[in-house]
Structures are given as C-alpha cells and as structure tokens.
Amino acid sequence: QNPEAARYLQASLKLLCTSDATIICADAKQWLESAIGVFDLLLLDPPFTDKSVDVQQIVHTLVSRGLLAPQAWIYLEQASADVLPHFADFQLYRQQQAGLVRVSLWCSVSKATH
C-alpha cells in the first residue's frame, strides 16, 4: 500500500530490463479476492502494528487458489518479536535480524528438493 515503494520497485524493473514482472500496490486482503495469475515471488511486508494481518492465511489463500508457482519464493518482513510463521509447502531458506526487524526467505518444498 506504499505508492512510493511501488514506484521504486517499478523503476528497478526498468533497470533490470525485465518485461515479465508485475508490481501490485494494494491492500492484500482486497487484492486476494479478485487476484488472477501465477506468481514466482511474493513480497510480504505487512504493517508491524496491524495484528489483523495474518500472513499464514494470505499464503494459504494464494496456494489454495493456485496463485503461487510450484517453485515460488516468499520474502517476509516482520517484527523480530513476532513468532516466525509456518507456511505449508514452504521451508525456511534463510533469515536475518536487524534491530527490530526480521526478514525471512522461504522456498517452495518442490524448489528445495531440486
């Protein structure tokens, strides 16, 4: 929901000369209701103070609706005090903490076994 961040990401795509990427700047819950397509990379950066955002439910919905590619990756930013989630069909690939922020990278189980 940060238009400035979306513009930065869009500019980065131009620098990478890629034409097969889409930046979506929207409320995740509303977007999920009508989402179409298959995504290779999911960037989740929910507001740390909004405890109504359930990242596990978001990922579950994406998987159950077939919106994540079989070899998809998930990048998650969360408060370091928050419990690390568990995503079915994904395993933790790497995590790092910097102050009050934890970042984690998850790969699909099919990607991890190949």
C-alpha positions as CSV (number, residue, x, y, z in Angstrom):
1,Q,0.0,0.0,0.0
2,N,3.0,2.3,-0.3
3,P,2.9,4.0,-3.7
4,E,6.4,5.4,-3.3
5,A,7.8,1.9,-2.7
6,A,5.9,0.6,-5.7
7,R,7.3,3.3,-7.9
8,Y,10.8,2.4,-6.7
9,L,10.2,-1.3,-7.5
10,Q,8.8,-0.3,-10.9
11,A,11.9,1.7,-11.7
12,S,14.1,-1.2,-10.6
13,L,12.3,-3.4,-13.1
14,K,13.2,-1.0,-15.8
15,L,16.9,-1.1,-14.7
16,L,16.8,-4.9,-14.9
17,C,15.2,-4.7,-18.4
18,T,12.5,-7.2,-17.5
19,S,9.1,-7.2,-19.0
20,D,7.6,-10.2,-17.3
21,A,7.2,-8.8,-13.8
22,T,4.2,-7.0,-12.2
23,I,4.2,-4.7,-9.2
24,I,0.9,-4.7,-7.4
25,C,0.4,-2.0,-4.8
26,A,-2.8,-2.8,-3.0
27,D,-4.3,-3.9,0.3
28,A,-3.5,-7.7,0.3
29,K,-6.9,-8.7,1.7
30,Q,-8.8,-6.8,-1.0
31,W,-6.4,-7.9,-3.8
32,L,-6.8,-11.6,-2.8
33,E,-10.5,-11.5,-3.5
34,S,-10.0,-11.0,-7.2
35,A,-6.4,-11.9,-7.9
36,I,-5.5,-13.8,-11.1
37,G,-2.2,-15.1,-12.4
38,V,0.6,-17.2,-11.1
39,F,3.4,-15.6,-9.1
40,D,7.0,-16.7,-8.7
41,L,7.9,-14.2,-5.9
42,L,5.7,-12.9,-3.1
43,L,7.0,-10.0,-1.0
44,L,5.1,-9.6,2.3
45,D,5.8,-6.5,4.3
46,P,2.7,-6.0,6.5
47,P,2.5,-3.2,9.0
48,F,4.1,-4.5,12.2
49,T,1.5,-2.9,14.4
50,D,-1.5,-4.3,12.5
51,K,-2.1,-7.7,14.1
52,S,-5.2,-8.3,12.0
53,V,-2.9,-9.2,9.0
54,D,-2.4,-13.0,9.1
55,V,0.5,-13.8,6.7
56,Q,-0.1,-17.5,7.1
57,Q,-3.7,-17.1,5.9
58,I,-2.6,-14.9,3.0
59,V,-0.1,-17.6,1.9
60,H,-2.6,-20.4,2.4
61,T,-5.1,-18.5,0.2
62,L,-2.6,-17.9,-2.5
63,V,-1.6,-21.6,-2.5
64,S,-5.1,-22.9,-2.4
65,R,-6.2,-20.6,-5.3
66,G,-3.2,-21.7,-7.4
67,L,-1.7,-18.2,-7.4
68,L,1.9,-19.2,-6.5
69,A,4.1,-21.0,-8.9
70,P,5.3,-24.5,-8.0
71,Q,8.8,-23.1,-7.4
72,A,7.7,-19.8,-5.8
73,W,9.7,-17.9,-3.2
74,I,8.3,-15.8,-0.3
75,Y,10.1,-12.9,1.3
76,L,8.7,-11.8,4.6
77,E,9.5,-8.8,6.8
78,Q,8.1,-8.8,10.3
79,A,8.8,-7.5,13.8
80,S,11.7,-9.5,15.3
81,A,9.5,-10.1,18.4
82,D,6.8,-11.9,16.3
83,V,6.7,-15.6,16.0
84,L,8.2,-17.0,12.8
85,P,5.2,-18.4,10.8
86,H,4.9,-21.8,9.3
87,F,3.9,-22.0,5.6
88,A,2.7,-25.3,4.4
89,D,4.6,-26.5,1.3
90,F,7.4,-24.0,2.0
91,Q,10.6,-24.2,4.0
92,L,12.7,-21.5,5.6
93,Y,15.7,-20.9,3.3
94,R,17.3,-18.0,5.2
95,Q,16.5,-15.4,7.9
96,Q,18.3,-12.4,9.3
97,Q,17.5,-9.9,12.0
98,A,18.5,-6.3,12.2
99,G,17.3,-4.5,15.3
100,L,13.5,-4.7,15.5
101,V,13.1,-6.3,12.0
102,R,13.4,-9.9,10.9
103,V,13.5,-10.9,7.3
104,S,13.0,-14.4,6.1
105,L,13.1,-16.1,2.8
106,W,11.1,-19.2,2.1
107,C,11.3,-21.5,-0.9
108,S,8.7,-24.0,-2.0
109,V,9.4,-27.6,-1.0
110,S,9.5,-28.6,-4.7
111,K,12.2,-25.9,-5.2
112,A,14.2,-27.0,-2.1
113,T,14.3,-30.7,-3.3
114,H,15.6,-29.9,-6.8
